[in-house]
Amino acid sequence: MKIGIVVLATNAYFVLGIRFIKRFMQFYKGEQEIKFFCFSNIDPKDYLPEYYNFVEYIYTTNDNWVEGTNLKFKSIMSLEYSRIASDVDYLFYFDADTNVNKEFTEEWFIGDSVAGQHFADQDWMKEIKGFERNSRSKAYIPFNTTLTQVYTYGAFWGGSKEWVMNFCRTMIEWQKADKSWGYEPGNNDEAYSNAYFHYNPPSKLVLCKDFSFVISHKGGIENMRDVNLDVSELKRDLRKYKNQNINIEHGKVTADRNI
């Protein structure tokens, strides 16, 4: 079984994407073959050990954060008939600012169609979910829905390659439909994925208590949504420690033992 991991790491998010790839492999204790698809405007090869031949670089660019976060579906669709993804059985999307701090196997996230319960679903969003409430939007979920309400991450989802492609195809169609009348949901791509999972429950829902990674962990870097944010110092240190395990804490790259 080969598992593909998609990371969209453009602009300043590149440094966090490198952190995620390296820490994923540092803590992964499963026996399956892992392959990363790194969509970025920066080639990762100079920031990763030479033996990381399981990372495919796909050049991608965007001009602003909203465009970047909405780009994930189109990016993944580009892999549907691509040679570099032809042998992948499963595909999973993780936001670049995801961090890994403990050992894991794929068992916690593997499944035919998978979503993750958002941490806020049991916190400030517990009573009034953050779904899209504009009835004209393709992401619309009414307040009086009779279906089970679970708010899920836009930062994580996946499943079989075939399911992921069909899911992304639907997401793109919904985005285009809303853009045709100039509308962008308040929670961007997360609004669409929540609507999909609301009406098409995943075969596996990863509950907060079972979620093994840390979502939206930016390592102390501020203003990440600024596409012009200067991360040259971080990139320099990532290159310096390319053959070591690393983390990003308090806005700085920290190095661990050799890989």
N, C-alpha and C positions, 0 to 999 in steps of 0.2 A: 504494500500500500504506500502510495506517495501522497504527501500532504503539501499543498501549495499555500504559502502565506503571503498575502498581498499587503504591502506597506506603501502608502502615498506620502512621500517625504520631500516635498518641494520647498524651496526657499529656506527659511530658518528651521523648518521642521526636519531638514535633512539630518542635523546632528542628533535629534531624538530618534530618528529612524535607524541610524547606525547603532545607537545605544540599544534599541529594541532588538535588532537582529543579533547583536553579540550576546546580550543577556538572555535572549531566548535560547540560543545554543549553549550557553554556559550552564543553564539550569535544566535543560531538557534531558530527561532520563528514559524516554521511550525508545522503542526499537524501530520506529517507522522512518522512512526516508523523508526528509524535509527539504523543500525548495522554496526560496524567497523570490518574490517578484517586486523589485524596488522601483517604483515610479518616481522619478526625480529629475531635476534639472542639473544635478551634480552626479558624476560617476562615482559609485561607492568603492571601487576597487582599490583606491589608494588609502582607504580608511579601514580596510578589513584584511585579515591574514590572507596570504596568497592561496592557502588551501581551501578558502571559502569559495569553492567552485560551484556551490549550490545557490548562489545569488545571481539572479538575472536582472540586468539594468535596462529599464525602458525609459528613454528620454521623455520627460513630460514637463510642461511649464504652465503657469497660471499667473494672472496679474493681481489677484486679490484673494483673501481668505475664503469668501463665499464661493467663488469660482472653484477654488481648490477642493473644498469639502464636497461640493456637488459633482466633482470630477470622478469620484471613486467608481461609480457605476459604469461610465463610459470607458474608463481605464481597464476595468476588469473584463468588460465585453471584448476588448481588443485581444484578449487571450483565447477567445473561444476556438478559433481555428489556427492559432499560432503554434509553430513547431516547438517553441520553448515550453509550452504547457500541454503538449499532446499526451504526455504520459502521467499527468496528474489526475488522481482519483477524487480528491477533495480540495476545495478552495475555502480559505477563511480570510476575512478582512479584519485587520487590527489597525486602529489609529496609530500614527507614528509616535505619539506621546504616551503610549502604553509602556509600563515598566514591569520587569519581572524580578522578584526578590526571593523566590524559593523554588525548590526542585518540583518538577511536575512531569506528567506524561500527557499524551494527547487525549486520554480517557475523559478528562473533564469537559472537553469541548467537541469531541468528534460526534457526528450524527448526520443524517441525510439533509435536514434543514434545522439550523440552530440559531437561536437568539439569546441574548443575555439580559436578565432583569436589571434595569437601571437602579443604581443605589438610591436615587431619590424616590423610587417607587415605594419605599418603606419609610421615607422620611418626609420632607416638606411637600412631596407630591402625592402623598398617600391617599388623601381624600379627593382632591381635584387633580386628575392626571393632566399632564402637559400636552395632550393631543392637539392637533390642528382643529380649530372650531369654526373655520370659515367654510360654510356649506358649499361654496362654489369650487373649493380646492379639491384636487384628487386625493389629498391626504386627510380629508374630512372624517372625523369620528364624532358623532353627536353625544351630547352630555347624557342623554337618556338611552344610550346603547344597552342592549340586554346581554351582550356578550361579555365574557370575562375581560376585565381591564388590567393589563399588565404593561407598564411603560418600559420599553426596551432600549438598549444602547444603539446609537448610530455608529458607535466606535467599535462594534464587534458584531459579526454575524458570519454565517457561512454554511457549508454543507457539501453535498456531492457536486461535482463540477457541473453536471447538467442542471441541477436545481439552481445553482448560483447564477448561471447564465440566464435562465428564464426569469429569475428574480430581478436581476439587473436590467433585463429588457423591459420589464414592467415598470421599474423605477424610472427609467429614461423616458418612457412614454408618458408617465404621469408628470414628470418635470416639464417636458415639452408642452403638455396640455396647459399647465399653469402659466408657463412663460408666454404662451400665445395671447394671454390677456394681461400680461405684465405683473404676475403675482409670484411672490417668493414666500413660502411658509416661514413662520417665526423661528422654527427649529430646523430649517433647511432640510437636508437630506434625511435627518432623523425623523422628521414628520412623516415622510413617505414610507420609510421602513416600518414605522409604528403602525401606520394604517394597514400595510400589507399583513403584518403579523397579527393584527387585531382580527382581521377577517380570514386569515389563513394561518392558524396557529402552527408554530414550528414543531417538528417531531421531537425536538429537545429544547427545553427552556433551561438555561443555566441560571440558577438562583444566586442571589448576592452571596449567600453563605458558601457557595461552591465555586465562586469565581476566583481563579488562582492568580490573576494578574492585577495590576494597579492601573486603572483608567485615568486619563487626563493628568498624568504626572509629568510636569514640565521641568523638573529638576532645578527649580528656582530661577529659570529663565523667564524674564518678563516680556510683555508685548510681543508674544509669539505670532500674533495675527498680522503684524506689520511685515509685509513681504520684503521690505528693505532693511529689516533688522540686521545689524552687523554681528555675525557669529564667526568671524574670521579667527578669533582667538580660540574658540571652541574647536573649530575645524583643525587648527594647527595642533592642538593637543590630542585630538582624536587620531590624527596622522602619526603623531609621536608615539602614541600608545596602541598602534594598530595591532600589535601582536600580544596585547594583554587584555585581560578582562577589564571592563571599565564601568563606571557609573557617572551620572551627571547629578551633582548635588550642590545646592547653594549657587547655582549658575556656573559651576566649574566642573571640568572633567577630572575624575579621580580614577586612579589605576589600581587594579588588584594584582594577584599573582599571574604568572604567565599562563596562557591558554594551553 
